[in-house]
Amino acid sequence: MKKAISLGLMVLMVAMFLTGISCAGDQAAQETEVQLKGALNMDNQFVDEDGQAYALAINDKTAELLDMPRQMIEIKGTLLEHEGQKTLSITDISPVTQ
């Protein structure tokens, strides 16, 4: 009887452990290097040519961007996606030339 209960508890713990590992992998953030053209909107989000809005990570380049006049720009940076939230960390900014 005690062996059956111990074995049942052991199987349950292993199942919970494996479930926890698989869920932890799903929540990992993904980073991608990007080069996008777009502009800032009224909420200080970067909106690319396709209309996709990105939250901005706060750094020196973001401060530089916020001080620039509202215009079409090209940015290089890292896109971080975590739980559906897209955050853009800008590394380079240049005006778009037609």
All heavy atoms as an XYZ file, in Angstrom:
738
protein
N       0.824     -1.193      0.000
C       0.000      0.000      0.000
C       0.871      1.261      0.000
O       0.623      2.168     -0.774
C      -0.909     -0.040      1.225
C      -1.826      1.130      1.351
S      -3.130      1.003      0.143
C      -4.167      2.293      0.691
N       1.870      1.311      0.882
C       2.748      2.469      0.950
C       3.559      2.614     -0.333
O       3.811      3.733     -0.773
C       3.684      2.373      2.154
C       3.001      2.612      3.469
C       3.995      2.601      4.600
C       3.298      2.870      5.924
N       4.266      2.966      7.015
N       3.956      1.491     -0.936
C       4.716      1.552     -2.181
C       3.861      2.137     -3.297
O       4.356      2.920     -4.114
C       5.221      0.169     -2.576
C       6.383     -0.304     -1.751
C       6.904     -1.624     -2.264
C       8.088     -2.078     -1.430
N       8.671     -3.316     -1.921
N       2.586      1.788     -3.339
C       1.691      2.298     -4.382
C       1.499      3.808     -4.233
O       1.496      4.548     -5.227
C       0.353      1.573     -4.330
N       1.346      4.274     -2.999
C       1.180      5.710     -2.757
C       2.468      6.455     -3.116
O       2.432      7.493     -3.772
C       0.781      5.975     -1.295
C      -0.639      5.439     -1.047
C       0.858      7.458     -0.965
C      -1.075      5.499      0.396
N       3.607      5.919     -2.732
C       4.895      6.543     -3.051
C       5.114      6.602     -4.559
O       5.559      7.620     -5.094
C       6.043      5.758     -2.412
O       5.947      5.820     -1.008
N       4.791      5.517     -5.250
C       4.941      5.476     -6.700
C       4.001      6.487     -7.354
O       4.399      7.200     -8.278
C       4.663      4.066     -7.228
C       4.832      3.885     -8.731
C       6.245      4.214     -9.167
C       4.460      2.474     -9.135
N       2.775      6.584     -6.875
C       1.810      7.548     -7.415
C       2.283      8.981     -7.226
O       2.168      9.811     -8.135
N       2.813      9.288     -6.037
C       3.339     10.627     -5.779
C       4.546     10.935     -6.664
O       4.699     12.052     -7.167
C       3.705     10.788     -4.308
C       2.528     10.917     -3.338
C       3.022     10.923     -1.901
C       1.747     12.175     -3.640
N       5.393      9.951     -6.868
C       6.568     10.133     -7.714
C       6.148     10.421     -9.161
O       6.677     11.340     -9.787
C       7.448      8.880     -7.674
C       8.673      9.011     -8.506
S       9.917      9.905     -7.626
C      11.034      8.589     -7.355
N       5.183      9.695     -9.682
C       4.692      9.917    -11.050
C       4.076     11.304    -11.155
O       4.296     12.023    -12.132
C       3.683      8.817    -11.449
C       2.967      9.168    -12.745
C       4.393      7.472    -11.572
N       3.318     11.702    -10.160
C       2.688     13.023    -10.150
C       3.750     14.136    -10.148
O       3.630     15.116    -10.882
C       1.769     13.160     -8.935
C       1.021     14.480     -8.803
C       0.089     14.684     -9.982
C       0.248     14.515     -7.501
N       4.789     13.994     -9.348
C       5.843     15.007     -9.288
C       6.590     15.105    -10.618
O       6.897     16.206    -11.086
C       6.820     14.701     -8.144
C       6.234     14.980     -6.772
S       7.398     14.933     -5.396
C       8.272     13.426     -5.632
N       6.876     13.988    -11.252
C       7.558     13.997    -12.543
C       6.685     14.671    -13.593
O       7.161     15.488    -14.387
C       7.949     12.563    -12.975
C       8.399     12.526    -14.423
C       9.028     12.004    -12.060
N       5.398     14.383    -13.591
C       4.481     15.006    -14.554
C       4.426     16.519    -14.348
O       4.437     17.285    -15.319
C       3.090     14.393    -14.414
N       4.375     16.968    -13.099
C       4.345     18.400    -12.815
C       5.663     19.059    -13.228
O       5.665     20.167    -13.763
C       4.063     18.644    -11.331
C       2.634     18.292    -10.949
S       2.307     18.465     -9.197
C       2.592     20.190     -8.944
N       6.769     18.391    -13.006
C       8.074     18.913    -13.374
C       8.173     19.090    -14.891
O       8.606     20.129    -15.378
C       9.175     17.965    -12.868
C      10.551     18.378    -13.256
C      11.184     19.438    -12.633
C      11.236     17.706    -14.262
C      12.466     19.821    -12.988
C      12.509     18.082    -14.625
C      13.130     19.144    -13.996
N       7.749     18.090    -15.657
C       7.814     18.178    -17.113
C       6.875     19.252    -17.647
O       7.208     19.960    -18.596
C       7.491     16.820    -17.726
C       8.531     15.723    -17.466
C       8.067     14.391    -18.038
C       9.883     16.109    -18.033
N       5.718     19.411    -17.044
C       4.786     20.460    -17.453
C       5.387     21.832    -17.186
O       5.276     22.740    -18.009
C       3.442     20.324    -16.694
O       2.908     19.026    -16.954
C       2.452     21.379    -17.129
N       6.031     22.000    -16.056
C       6.678     23.268    -15.719
C       7.786     23.626    -16.691
O       7.923     24.771    -17.102
N       8.563     22.646    -17.101
C       9.640     22.891    -18.061
C       9.074     23.320    -19.405
O       9.556     24.267    -20.023
C      10.532     21.638    -18.222
C      11.357     21.424    -16.965
C      11.436     21.764    -19.447
C      12.171     20.156    -16.979
N       8.030     22.662    -19.870
C       7.464     23.020    -21.179
C       6.818     24.400    -21.139
O       6.894     25.163    -22.097
C       6.457     21.970    -21.643
O       5.317     21.978    -20.814
N       6.198     24.782    -20.042
C       5.597     26.113    -19.925
C       6.662     27.193    -19.841
O       6.495     28.275    -20.386
C       4.694     26.196    -18.693
S       3.175     25.246    -18.875
N       7.747     26.918    -19.172
C       8.819     27.901    -19.047
C       9.427     28.210    -20.407
O       9.786     29.339    -20.693
C       9.894     27.386    -18.093
N       9.518     27.228    -21.277
C      10.045     27.453    -22.613
C       9.141     28.330    -23.450
O       9.593     29.090    -24.291
N       7.837     28.250    -23.252
C       6.883     29.053    -24.004
C       6.981     30.525    -23.638
O       6.647     31.381    -24.444
C       5.444     28.581    -23.741
C       5.190     27.194    -24.302
O       5.976     26.750    -25.163
O       4.206     26.569    -23.878
N       7.418     30.858    -22.448
C       7.428     32.231    -21.979
C       8.748     32.944    -22.244
O       8.885     34.113    -21.932
C       7.127     32.268    -20.480
C       5.748     31.757    -20.155
C       5.517     31.665    -18.661
O       6.416     31.933    -17.878
N       4.331     31.282    -18.270
N       9.702     32.255    -22.854
C      10.997     32.871    -23.105
C      10.854     33.999    -24.123
O      10.123     33.895    -25.087
C      11.989     31.826    -23.612
N      11.534     35.078    -23.874
C      11.500     36.233    -24.784
C      12.351     35.935    -26.009
O      13.371     35.261    -25.920
C      12.008     37.469    -24.065
N      11.905     36.463    -27.152
C      12.650     36.293    -28.387
C      13.192     37.643    -28.837
O      12.464     38.627    -28.864
C      11.764     35.710    -29.480
C      11.300     34.305    -29.191
C      10.487     33.749    -30.346
O       9.935     34.482    -31.142
N      10.421     32.444    -30.423
N      14.467     37.674    -29.192
C      15.101     38.890    -29.676
C      15.448     38.725    -31.144
O      15.942     37.688    -31.561
C      16.376     39.187    -28.890
C      16.133     39.630    -27.479
C      17.403     40.085    -26.778
O      18.436     40.271    -27.460
O      17.359     40.248    -25.561
N      15.177     39.782    -31.928
C      15.453     39.774    -33.355
C      16.048     41.117    -33.753
O      15.532     42.159    -33.351
C      14.143     39.552    -34.157
O      13.469     38.408    -33.658
C      14.431     39.381    -35.622
N      17.119     41.089    -34.534
C      17.680     42.331    -35.069
C      16.776     42.793    -36.204
O      16.395     41.997    -37.054
C      19.102     42.102    -35.594
C      20.106     41.748    -34.517
C      20.315     42.866    -33.508
O      20.405     44.029    -33.923
O      20.392     42.569    -32.311
N      16.418     44.096    -36.210
C      15.497     44.626    -37.210
C      16.022     45.935    -37.797
O      16.832     46.625    -37.188
C      14.089     44.866    -36.617
C      13.432     43.562    -36.232
C      14.133     45.828    -35.450
N      15.524     46.252    -38.983
C      15.733     47.538    -39.627
C      14.368     47.924    -40.185
O      13.826     47.235    -41.045
C      16.771     47.423    -40.737
C      17.083     48.737    -41.404
C      18.286     48.634    -42.336
O      19.043     47.665    -42.305
N      18.450     49.624    -43.166
N      13.775     49.004    -39.645
C      12.413     49.395    -39.985
C      12.336     50.853    -40.396
O      13.127     51.677    -39.938
C      11.494     49.183    -38.768
C      11.398     47.779    -38.183
C      10.694     47.813    -36.854
C      10.689     46.859    -39.155
N      11.351     51.155    -41.234
C      11.040     52.544    -41.587
C       9.683     52.860    -40.999
O       8.777     52.021    -41.007
C      10.979     52.718    -43.105
C      12.312     52.622    -43.779
C      12.168     52.848    -45.273
C      13.517     52.642    -45.957
N      13.402     52.819    -47.420
N       9.542     54.080    -40.472
C       8.275     54.477    -39.882
C       8.400     55.809    -39.190
O       9.287     56.608    -39.492
N       7.498     56.048    -38.233
C       7.480     57.313    -37.499
C       6.887     57.077    -36.119
O       6.288     56.034    -35.854
C       6.660     58.348    -38.258
N       7.049     58.078    -35.254
C       6.430     58.016    -33.930
C       4.970     58.436    -34.037
O       4.625     59.340    -34.791
C       7.142     58.948    -32.948
C       8.516     58.529    -32.471
C       9.046     59.552    -31.480
C       8.502     57.161    -31.854
N       4.108     57.788    -33.240
C       2.719     58.224    -33.174
C       2.522     59.120    -31.952
O       3.484     59.449    -31.253
C       1.760     57.020    -33.171
C       1.868     56.152    -31.930
O       2.523     56.499    -30.950
N       1.220     55.015    -31.970
N       1.295     59.509    -31.702
C       0.996     60.436    -30.596
C       1.291     59.816    -29.225
O       1.467     60.531    -28.247
C      -0.471     60.866    -30.661
C      -0.801     61.651    -31.932
S       0.185     63.133    -32.118
C      -0.579     64.168    -30.917
N       1.339     58.474    -29.149
C       1.623     57.782    -27.885
C       3.107     57.467    -27.724
O       3.477     56.672    -26.862
C       0.820     56.481    -27.812
C      -0.678     56.727    -27.802
O      -1.101     57.734    -27.195
O      -1.414     55.916    -28.400
N       3.950     58.080    -28.591
C       5.394     57.831    -28.586
C       5.734     56.361    -28.809
O       6.690     55.836    -28.236
C       6.068     58.366    -27.324
C       6.154     59.872    -27.330
O       6.208     60.493    -28.389
N       6.155     60.460    -26.159
N       4.945     55.704    -29.636
C       5.263     54.365    -30.093
C       5.793     54.491    -31.510
O       5.385     55.376    -32.262
C       4.021     53.471    -30.118
C       3.429     53.189    -28.774
C       2.162     52.366    -28.914
O       1.323     52.645    -29.767
N       2.025     51.353    -28.090
N       6.705     53.593    -31.891
C       7.190     53.575    -33.261
C       6.207     52.765    -34.086
O       5.865     51.637    -33.741
C       8.594     52.958    -33.340
C       9.156     52.957    -34.727
C       9.737     54.103    -35.241
C       9.088     51.830    -35.519
C      10.249     54.114    -36.531
C       9.594     51.831    -36.803
C      10.181     52.978    -37.310
N       5.742     53.341    -35.205
C       4.807     52.658    -36.101
C       5.501     52.476    -37.440
O       5.916     53.450    -38.070
C       3.502     53.468    -36.277
C       2.543     52.733    -37.197
C       2.857     53.734    -34.927
N       5.634     51.217    -37.864
C       6.340     50.954    -39.125
C       5.423     51.173    -40.327
O       4.253     51.533    -40.181
C       6.957     49.554    -39.119
C       5.941     48.421    -39.149
O       4.744     48.665    -39.396
O       6.356     47.262    -38.939
N       5.961     50.952    -41.521
C       5.225     51.189    -42.767
C       3.983     50.318    -42.903
O       3.045     50.674    -43.604
C       6.139     50.943    -43.971
C       7.281     51.918    -44.074
C       8.235     51.576    -45.191
O       8.693     50.412    -45.256
O       8.512     52.477    -45.998
N       3.964     49.174    -42.214
C       2.816     48.268    -42.271
C       1.774     48.574    -41.203
O       0.773     47.873    -41.095
C       3.278     46.817    -42.127
C       4.191     46.386    -43.271
O       3.985     46.870    -44.403
O       5.101     45.575    -43.028
N       2.017     49.599    -40.391
C       1.071     49.975    -39.347
C       1.252     49.260    -38.022
O       0.465     49.441    -37.100
N       2.298     48.455    -37.894
C       2.580     47.742    -36.644
C       3.209     48.706    -35.649
O       4.198     49.366    -35.957
C       3.534     46.572    -36.902
C       3.961     45.826    -35.664
C       2.830     45.100    -34.988
O       2.057     44.408    -35.627
N       2.712     45.255    -33.695
N       2.628     48.809    -34.448
C       3.141     49.708    -33.412
C       4.033     48.937    -32.438
O       3.748     47.789    -32.100
C       1.989     50.356    -32.656
N       5.107     49.588    -32.006
C       6.076     48.991    -31.088
C       6.292     49.924    -29.903
O       6.474     51.129    -30.084
C       7.427     48.777    -31.777
C       7.373     47.928    -33.014
C       7.168     48.506    -34.265
C       7.534     46.554    -32.947
C       7.127     47.733    -35.418
C       7.492     45.772    -34.098
C       7.281     46.370    -35.319
O       7.246     45.599    -36.453
N       6.309     49.362    -28.707
C       6.709     50.129    -27.526
C       8.219     50.340    -27.623
O       8.939     49.547    -28.234
C       6.362     49.371    -26.257
N       8.709     51.417    -27.045
C      10.140     51.729    -27.112
C      10.820     51.464    -25.783
O      10.342     51.899    -24.732
C      10.348     53.197    -27.495
C       9.833     53.608    -28.868
C       9.976     55.110    -29.058
C      10.570     52.856    -29.957
N      11.952     50.746    -25.832
C      12.783     50.576    -24.644
C      13.489     51.905    -24.393
O      13.886     52.595    -25.325
C      13.800     49.460    -24.862
N      13.630     52.282    -23.148
C      14.254     53.557    -22.800
C      15.778     53.398    -22.832
O      16.348     52.574    -22.121
C      13.802     54.018    -21.396
C      12.284     54.091    -21.317
C      14.450     55.348    -21.039
C      11.644     55.036    -22.315
N      16.414     54.190    -23.706
C      17.874     54.263    -23.774
C      18.253     55.613    -24.377
O      17.392     56.449    -24.635
C      18.471     53.076    -24.552
C      18.012     53.027    -25.997
O      17.599     54.023    -26.594
N      18.086     51.843    -26.588
N      19.535     55.855    -24.616
C      19.992     57.143    -25.151
C      19.397     57.432    -26.524
O      19.035     58.564    -26.830
C      21.519     57.186    -25.235
C      22.173     57.183    -23.866
O      21.485     57.537    -22.887
O      23.364     56.832    -23.776
N      19.306     56.415    -27.369
C      18.767     56.594    -28.712
C      17.274     56.925    -28.666
O      16.784     57.697    -29.479
C      19.005     55.355    -29.579
C      20.436     55.184    -30.002
C      20.854     56.326    -30.917
C      22.274     56.166    -31.384
N      22.698     57.267    -32.248
N      16.549     56.358    -27.720
C      15.129     56.678    -27.585
C      14.963     58.143    -27.212
O      14.111     58.840    -27.762
C      14.465     55.787    -26.513
O      14.690     54.416    -26.841
C      12.980     56.044    -26.431
N      15.800     58.633    -26.300
C      15.738     60.043    -25.911
C      16.043     60.931    -27.113
O      15.376     61.947    -27.323
C      16.723     60.314    -24.779
N      17.018     60.537    -27.918
C      17.353     61.287    -29.133
C      16.160     61.304    -30.095
O      15.835     62.333    -30.683
C      18.560     60.627    -29.801
C      19.041     61.282    -31.061
C      20.216     60.526    -31.672
O      21.052     59.973    -30.931
O      20.281     60.498    -32.911
N      15.503     60.175    -30.244
C      14.341     60.071    -31.129
C      13.194     60.962    -30.663
O      12.556     61.644    -31.455
C      13.875     58.617    -31.217
C      12.615     58.335    -32.030
C      12.810     58.748    -33.478
C      12.245     56.878    -31.928
N      12.953     60.993    -29.377
C      11.855     61.799    -28.838
C      12.112     63.294    -29.004
O      11.171     64.077    -29.066
C      11.606     61.450    -27.370
C      11.106     60.033    -27.110
C      11.012     59.769    -25.614
C       9.776     59.765    -27.791
N      13.387     63.693    -29.100
C      13.737     65.097    -29.306
C      13.700     65.512    -30.779
O      13.734     66.698    -31.086
C      15.128     65.391    -28.735
C      15.132     65.370    -27.213
O      14.052     65.551    -26.610
O      16.220     65.175    -26.633
N      13.640     64.537    -31.685
C      13.631     64.840    -33.119
C      12.245     65.306    -33.557
O      11.239     64.953    -32.932
C      13.997     63.586    -33.932
C      15.422     63.130    -33.785
S      15.752     61.580    -34.654
C      15.525     62.064    -36.346
N      12.175     66.092    -34.640
C      10.859     66.438    -35.195
C      10.176     65.178    -35.721
O      10.847     64.226    -36.107
C      11.177     67.408    -36.333
C      12.642     67.387    -36.520
C      13.269     66.693    -35.373
N       8.850     65.183    -35.693
C       8.088     64.020    -36.188
C       8.262     63.931    -37.697
O       7.874     64.832    -38.423
C       6.607     64.144    -35.831
C       6.319     64.296    -34.351
C       6.559     62.993    -33.629
N       6.573     63.212    -32.200
C       5.902     62.472    -31.335
N       5.162     61.485    -31.738
N       5.994     62.709    -30.051
N       8.895     62.867    -38.149
C       9.156     62.652    -39.567
C       9.357     61.161    -39.804
O       9.509     60.395    -38.861
C      10.407     63.419    -39.992
C      11.661     62.948    -39.266
C      12.894     63.752    -39.623
O      12.843     64.615    -40.469
N      14.012     63.468    -38.972
N       9.392     60.758    -41.071
C       9.702     59.374    -41.405
C      11.178     59.129    -41.104
O      12.035     59.941    -41.465
C       9.425     59.089    -42.876
C       7.954     58.961    -43.210
S       7.181     57.516    -42.441
C       7.895     56.181    -43.378
N      11.454     58.037    -40.420
C      12.828     57.688    -40.063
C      13.071     56.218    -40.341
O      12.132     55.434    -40.499
C      13.129     57.986    -38.580
C      12.126     57.263    -37.681
C      13.159     59.468    -38.301
C      12.440     57.331    -36.214
N      14.328     55.871    -40.381
C      14.730     54.473    -40.471
C      15.493     54.153    -39.202
O      16.374     54.910    -38.800
C      15.609     54.235    -41.693
C      15.959     52.793    -41.896
C      16.679     52.553    -43.213
O      16.873     53.496    -43.989
O      17.045     51.398    -43.442
N      15.115     53.065    -38.556
C      15.790     52.688    -37.316
C      16.395     51.292    -37.457
O      15.918     50.464    -38.229
C      14.848     52.747    -36.092
C      13.643     51.823    -36.247
C      14.352     54.137    -35.842
C      13.796     50.555    -35.503
N      17.454     51.070    -36.712
C      18.032     49.744    -36.541
C      17.981     49.465    -35.054
O      18.139     50.366    -34.237
C      19.477     49.691    -37.031
C      19.614     49.850    -38.517
C      21.066     49.810    -38.928
C      21.190     50.081    -40.416
N      22.588     50.138    -40.844
N      17.737     48.219    -34.717
C      17.681     47.882    -33.305
C      17.337     46.438    -33.072
O      17.413     45.600    -33.980
N      16.925     46.167    -31.860
C      16.564     44.821    -31.442
C      15.093     44.805    -31.056
O      14.645     45.636    -30.271
C      17.412     44.379    -30.236
O      18.788     44.483    -30.573
C      17.098     42.955    -29.831
N      14.349     43.864    -31.624
C      12.942     43.684    -31.300
C      12.836     42.565    -30.276
O      13.312     41.456    -30.500
C      12.143     43.331    -32.555
C      10.667     43.045    -32.350
C       9.951     44.274    -31.817
C      10.045     42.594    -33.655
N      12.236     42.861    -29.141
C      12.051     41.891    -28.070
C      10.563     41.570    -27.989
O       9.745     42.472    -27.787
C      12.543     42.458    -26.739
C      12.338     41.596    -25.507
C      13.200     40.348    -25.586
C      12.658     42.378    -24.255
N      10.203     40.305    -28.183
C       8.807     39.873    -28.083
C       8.665     38.973    -26.862
O       9.375     37.984    -26.725
C       8.388     39.101    -29.328
C       8.287     39.956    -30.561
C       7.725     39.196    -31.738
O       6.557     38.774    -31.666
O       8.469     39.029    -32.714
N       7.733     39.341    -25.983
C       7.490     38.560    -24.765
C       6.009     38.642    -24.427
O       5.495     39.737    -24.212
C       8.350     39.081    -23.616
C       8.226     38.280    -22.365
N       8.645     36.974    -22.269
C       7.709     38.589    -21.155
C       8.400     36.534    -21.048
N       7.835     37.488    -20.352
N       5.354     37.498    -24.442
C       3.936     37.386    -24.108
C       3.080     38.346    -24.937
O       2.204     39.040    -24.433
C       3.712     37.611    -22.621
C       4.373     36.552    -21.752
C       4.160     36.783    -20.268
O       3.517     37.782    -19.886
O       4.645     35.947    -19.500
N       3.368     38.433    -26.244
C       2.582     39.263    -27.145
C       2.968     40.726    -27.170
O       2.502     41.475    -28.012
N       3.821     41.160    -26.270
C       4.261     42.561    -26.215
C       5.539     42.708    -27.041
O       6.498     41.971    -26.856
C       4.532     42.978    -24.767
C       5.111     44.358    -24.607
C       4.095     45.465    -24.838
O       2.909     45.247    -24.763
N       4.574     46.643    -25.131
N       5.547     43.670    -27.975
C       6.719     43.933    -28.804
C       7.372     45.222    -28.341
O       6.743     46.269    -28.322
C       6.320     44.047    -30.267
C       5.796     42.753    -30.843
C       5.450     42.901    -32.288
C       4.963     41.588    -32.851
N       4.708     41.679    -34.285
N       8.648     45.121    -27.952
C       9.403     46.280    -27.494
C      10.625     46.447    -28.378
O      11.333     45.491    -28.666
C       9.839     46.104    -26.025
O       8.676     45.856    -25.230
C      10.552     47.332    -25.508
N      10.864     47.671    -28.791
C      11.942     47.990    -29.707
C      13.045     48.726    -28.968
O      12.806     49.750    -28.337
C      11.374     48.878    -30.812
C      12.146     49.088    -32.077
C      12.525     47.774    -32.728
C      11.310     49.920    -33.032
N      14.263     48.190    -29.016
C      15.443     48.845    -28.446
C      16.263     49.387    -29.605
O      16.864     48.630    -30.368
C      16.257     47.852    -27.623
O      17.400     48.479    -27.096
N      16.265     50.703    -29.768
C      16.876     51.346    -30.926
C      18.376     51.506    -30.736
O      18.839     51.947    -29.681
C      16.219     52.725    -31.167
C      14.734     52.535    -31.446
C      16.895     53.449    -32.308
C      13.955     53.828    -31.503
N      19.149     51.165    -31.791
C      20.594     51.344    -31.756
C      21.066     52.402    -32.756
O      22.148     52.950    -32.599
C      21.327     50.016    -32.051
O      20.896     49.516    -33.321
C      21.039     48.998    -30.961
N      20.268     52.686    -33.810
C      20.661     53.674    -34.805
C      19.418     54.305    -35.417
O      18.427     53.615    -35.674
C      21.514     53.010    -35.899
C      22.104     54.030    -36.850
O      22.694     55.019    -36.384
O      21.964     53.834    -38.070
N      19.469     55.626    -35.662
C      18.352     56.371    -36.242
C      18.882     57.186    -37.412
O      19.929     57.821    -37.302
C      17.743     57.359    -35.222
C      17.302     56.642    -33.955
C      16.586     58.128    -35.842
C      16.952     57.584    -32.822
N      18.140     57.172    -38.518
C      18.496     58.043    -39.647
C      17.220     58.491    -40.355
O      16.247     57.731    -40.422
C      19.444     57.348    -40.613
O      18.850     56.177    -41.118
N      17.194     59.729    -40.881
C      16.029     60.193    -41.615
C      15.883     59.398    -42.912
O      16.867     58.979    -43.498
C      16.311     61.663    -41.907
C      17.595     61.993    -41.246
C      18.209     60.743    -40.731
N      14.646     59.202    -43.340
C      14.389     58.494    -44.596
C      14.570     59.485    -45.735
O      14.021     60.588    -45.708
C      12.953     57.909    -44.617
C      12.631     57.350    -45.990
C      12.810     56.850    -43.557
N      15.360     59.083    -46.717
C      15.547     59.907    -47.908
C      14.739     59.304    -49.036
O      14.759     58.096    -49.242
C      17.030     59.998    -48.307
O      17.547     58.675    -48.459
C      17.824     60.722    -47.259
N      14.015     60.129    -49.756
C      13.126     59.634    -50.821
C      13.909     59.287    -52.046
O      14.742     59.783    -52.555
C      12.040     60.653    -51.169
C      11.217     61.116    -50.016
C      10.586     60.021    -49.151
O      10.766     58.835    -49.355
N       9.855     60.409    -48.151
